[in-house]
Amino acid sequence: MRTRRFAWSEPQAVADEIRLWASEMAEAVDVGPIGEAVLEGGDAAVLELTNRFDAVDSPLDSTRVDPELAAAALAGLEAPLREALDVAAANVRTVAEAQLAAPTPVELPQGQTVTVREVPVGAAGIYAPGGRAAYPSSVLMCAIPARAAGVGRIALASPPGPDGKLHPLVLAAAALCGVEEIFAMGGAQAIFALAYGTETIAAVDVIAGPGNAWVREAKRAVYGSVGIDSLAGPSELMLIAGHDADPEWAARDLCAQAEHGADSPLLLVAVEEQVLEAIAAATEAAAASRPSVADAPLALVQVSEIEEAIALANAFAPEHLELDEEDAALMAERVTTAGCVFSGRYGATAFGDYVAGSNHVLPTGGAGRFSGPLGPAAFRRRIANVEIDAGAAAALAPHADALARAEGFPVHGESAMIRR
């Protein structure tokens, strides 16, 4: 764990300083050449890049995965793991379906009616990190909201391991979600392939899912050609600890997020010095004895009052925010930028990563200022239906004509006035 103490000043200044420090160790990323290779080389380029970066021991001859392998993987799960997947899927599905709303017609004073309805996109590409680890939870978090949104075609991309195979848990999750279009490809090349299409991979309309910096930057590059959920990069956690926070519990929560990698920033904030020091010491001790915990950056900030901690959270816009405070529920109401807030001492981020029902595909890097958790809305687009009868046209036409002529479009005005 790389720990550093930051002095308190102005919230945004502290937040910026922490992000700058945490990013100093980040790998420089340039996805441009990969995008060009996929555009020019299609399937051959995607296959070559996949074999170079992922399937290094047993190169693939195709990125397409037989869906029967996914069905077999699901059928072969041990009972406790199958039950866990079912619970996670059911909770994510319940929350996703609750976010769907029926269109409501709005009648305006002049007599016209405007209805904004939502329809699903035609095809969604979902990305599940993989390779040396398995993330079936990311398959659930992406595929289930897409299904709830009504998307007809879902294509899953996930990097294979060195043996050239997708992890059985990823395949099982795909089968559980009814995803049959599965590709063993990862990184930036997978995002470009889904966005632009190849000889055998049909392009999608929206791409969703978490990933490393390469995946994040590839999503940034293709935005505009396709829609994306958010710029979900390396995981991050901010924890605000109250006077009675359990140092061991807090340490486990911080170390849990550090398992995502050395580029996952952690931020611990407390009013009391002894609380800050106790949790920092417990975190470093826990990290030292757990091989899965990466050398992630841990920023420590002491504030004089809890309001300053909330102000820092709103400035930092963390992906995950834990409020280990007595008045956590009241504090949560004042948080405006976090991707997901966990209130109270029992609200470990790990529950949200898997089974709470909230989505773990969240904005990172401060993107919580303008985006939120993945949900069905990412896979739906709005269409406005306008109904104007004769009376409404007569009432609106002079106003449309006045505005059109002011903007230099007189024929727009004529189009409206002819219906008067």
Summary of the structure (lengths in Angstrom):
residues: 420
radius of gyration: 24.5
end to end distance: 72.0
largest distance: 78.8
contacts: 1474
relative contact order: 0.15
helix: 45%
strand: 17%
